[in-house]
Amino acid sequence: FLQSVYNLLPIYPLDGGRAVRAVCLLFFCDSTAKKICAGLETVVLVVLLIISTILSVFLKYSIFPSLVVIIYLLRVKNIKIPCI
């Protein structure tokens, strides 16, 4: 169940992101649909980061939820982290 909910997040590599992009393409041109989907991805990732920070700081969970969201954010936005 949890994996199904995770897979339906409106972030592009996931099925939910593909569905949102398909619906946007029905109503908008390709460039506008990409902008809308990118904005929605950013909003969802920021909300996930805020929720994970609340879990980590206020509810005394470990830092693991925040790290998972940050790594996923870097993966979605294709940001490379240089090795030291």
N, C-alpha and C positions, 0 to 999 in steps of 0.2 A: 504494500500500500504506500509506504513512504517513498519508495523508488518511483512509483507512478506519479505521485504528487510532485516530486522533484523533476521528473521528466516533462511535466506540463508547465513548468515555469516559462514565461515568454522571453526566453533568451535564445538567440539564434541556433547554436549547435543542437539544442534540445528540440524535441518534437513540438513543444508549445511555441517556440520561436519560429519554427517552420510554418506552423498553422497561422500565427499572427501575420507573418510575411505574406502568406497566400491570400489571406483576407484583405490585407492592405493593397495587394496587387489588383484585387478586384475593383477597388474604388479609386486608386491613385496610380500615377505613372511610376515607373521603376525607381527613379531617383527620389521622388517624394516618399515612396513606400520604404526605401532604405533608411531615409532620415527619420521617419516615424518609428521604425523598428529599433534603430540605434538609440533614439531618445528613450523609448520604453525600456530597453535593456539597461540603460544607465540608471533610470529611476528604480527598477527592480533591484539592481545590484547595490545601489546606495541604501535602499530600505533593508536589504539583507545584511549589509554591513552594520547598520544602526542596530538591528535586532541582535546580531551576534555580539556587538559591543555591550549591549544591555545584559545579555546572558553572561558574558565574561566578567563584567565589572560589578553589576549590582546583584546578580543572582549567584555569584561566586562559582560559576563554572570556570573551567580552565580557559586558557587563551585559544584553545583549539578551534572553537566555532569561528572566531575572527580570522584565524590563519586560513581556514578552509575558504572563507568568502574572499579574502584577499588573493589567494592563489587562483581561485576561480575567476576573479575580476581580471587578473593579469592574463589568464588564459583566453578569456573571451575578447579582450581588447588587443591581443597579440603583442603585449609588451614584454620585451626580453629583459631578463635580469642578468647583468654581467657577473661572471665568476671572478672572485677576488683571489 
